[in-house]
């Protein structure tokens, strides 16, 4: 929606902020490095594409996670947190978590509901698999990023290689997303969730975003475009058009 095209570099950049979070790189820092990378990679089209992908995801400058997590017009927090309010009690029960984690994890349920809809729109899983299989690109990229992120190239390669274990890189279904969430929850918190209940919540979340998801994406797209055009006005082009968000299970990506 922002660049009007996709590439392996853009695809990896668009999920890199979540891959880089570790003891040395906080969530806030990982989601605020897009501008720094744009400046560092200026003049190299492929690496600038990677940086553009990072910007689309981040919090500072405002990208999708800013509007989904931090602040959305008329809401106390981001779009996904606001949509998750009504699911907090059910999320606490389904995920076997303490009440103080309820709103946080309910917003994750909303994110997976959105992913269920996006999975029905096109071939995002295939795009991610292709990017993760581009070993030459990943090897070059991680060596470039080592100095910029303060992490060794080998560590970054390991993080990227293991990340498909935690996200869906095939056709997203409610059960497949719930299973990936099960892996994440145990890895991060040593908590076992009820995947059946979580899958049903993901389906409910997809229904909750049906009416205004396109509006949220359009808002985020406009802001990301504004940021990129300010930084590099001669290179960014907008594909135009409006995001369509079909019901889960609608025709789209072919399962492989």
N, C-alpha and C positions, 0 to 999 in steps of 0.2 A: 504493500500500500504506500509506503514512503518512497522507495527508490524505483518502483516499477519493474523490478527484476530481482533475481535471486542468484546467489553463487555460494560455493562452499565457504568462502571467507565470511560472507554476510551471515550465513546460517550459523557458523561457529561463534561469531561475534554476538549474535542475538541471544545466545544462552551462556556466553562466557561469564557474566557476572555471578551466576549461580555456581559455576564450576570452580571459581577461584577462591570462594569463601573457605577460610581455614583459620588456624590459630594466629597466623601472622596478618591475615587480611580479613577485616570485619565485613559484615554484610553492607554497612554503609559505605565503606571504602570501595568494596567491589562494585557497588552500584553507582559510583561517582567517578569512575576513571575514563569515561567515554571521551570527554573533552581533552584530557591529557593524551590519550592515544591518538586522537585526531591530529593533534599538534605534532606528536612524535613521529607519526607515519606520513606526514605531509609530503607529497611528491611521489609516493608509491601507491599506485591505483589499487592493488590487491590488498595491501595492509590498511589503506584508508577505508576500503569496503568493510574490513573486519571491524574497524573502529566505529563506523557508522552503525553496524549491527549492535555493538555495545551500547551506543547512544540510544537506540530504539528501546532497549530493555530497561535502562537505568532509572535512577532517582534524581541525580544531579549530573548533567542537565536533565530536566524532566522528560522521562520516557514512560513506557507502559507501566512499570512498577510504581512510578510516582503517583499516577492516576489510579492504579489498582490498589495500592497499599497505603500511600501517605495522605493524599488529599484529592478529593473529587468535589466539584462545585455543589454546594448545598449539603455536604455530608461532613460528619465529624472527622472521618478518616477517608480512606480510599474506597473506590467503587466495590471492590471485592469484600472488604470489611463490612461495608454498609449492607451489602446483599447477604452477608453471612450472619447478621444479627439474629435472624429468626431460626437459624440452624444450630445455635450454640448448644442448647440443651441436648439435642439429638447427637451432636458431634461429640460431646463429652462422654455420652453413653457408648456410642459406637466405637470410639477410639480409646476407651479406658484411660482417660486422662483426668488430671485434677481440674477443677473449675477455672483456675486462673489461665489455663492453656486453651480454654474453650473457644474464645473469639478468634484467636490466632489460627487455630486449626480449622475453624469453620470457614475462615477466609480462604484457606487452602482447598477446602471442599468446593467452594465457589470457583476457584481457579481451575479445578479439574472439570467442573461442569462446563466452563468455557472451552476447555480443551476438547471435551467431547463434541461440542458444536464445531469447533475449528477442524477437528479431524474429519467431520462430515463434509467440509467445504472443499478439500483438496488433498494434495499429496505431501503434507508436511513431514510425515514419517519417512517417506522415501528421500526427501531432501536432507533430513538429518542423518540418515544412514549413509548417504553418499558423502556428506561432509566428514563424518567420523571415519570413513574408510580412506580419506585422502591423507595418507600417512606422510607424503612429502610436504604438503602444506602444513600439517600439524608440527612436523619436525622443525621446519623453518620458523614457524610462528612462535613456538615455545622458546626457541633460542632468542628470538627478538624480545619476547615478553619477560624473560628471566630478569634482566636488569630493571625493566620498567615496573615490575611487580614485587621485586625482592624475593622471588622464589627461583629455585634451580630448575633448569629446563627439564630434567628427568622427573622432578616432582610434578611439573605442569603436564607433561606427557602422561604420567600415571593418572592424574585427575581426569584428563580428557578421555583416556581409554576406559576408565571405570564408570564414567557418567551415564552411558546408556543403560547401566544396571538400574539406575534410579528414575529414569524417565521412559515414556513410551515412544519407541522409534518405529513402531508398526502402526496399524490402524487402531486408534484409541476406542476402547469400549469401556463401559462403566466397570465391569469386573477387572479388565486389564489395568485400568488406572488405580483401582482400589488395591490391586496386588502390588503395583509399584509404590504406592503410598505405604503399604505394609512394610516393604523393604526399607523405605526412608525412615519410618517411625522407629523401627527396631534399631537401625544403624545409628540414629541420632539420639534416641531416648531410651532404648531397650524396652520399648512398649509394644505389646502385641495388640493389634486392632482386630475388630470383627469385620472382615473384608466384605461379607454379605451386606451388613448394615451400611457400611461406607459406600458400597456400590449403589445402593438405593438412594443414599443421600446425594451422590454425584448426579444421578438422574434427576433428582428434585432440583439440584442446583442449576442444571442445564435449563430447566423450565423457568427458574426465577430470573434468569438473565435474558430470556427470549425477547422481551419487549424493548430493551434499551441497550443491548450489547453493542449494536452497530453504532449507536450514538457515542458510546464511550470510546470505541476504537477511532471514530472520526475525530473526536476531540484530541485524543493522544497523537494521532497522525498529524494534525495541524500544528501542534506544538513542537513535535520533533522536526517537522519540515522547517518551521521557523528557525529553530536552533541551527539546523544544518545549513540552511541558506545564509544565515548570518555568518557562519564559519567559513563556508565555501560556496558562495553564491553562483559560481559558474559551472558547478558540477552536479548539483542535485536537481533531479527532475521528479515530478510527481506523476504517478500512473493515472491518477484520477479514479472516479467510480466510487461506488458505495459497497461496503462489505455486506455480503449476504450471509446470514447465519441460519442454515437449515436445521431442522429438527435432527436429534441424534439418530443415526442410522440411515439418513438420507444418502442418495447416491453421491459418490465422490471418489475418495481414495479406494483403490483396489487392494484388498488384503493379499499379502504375499506370504 
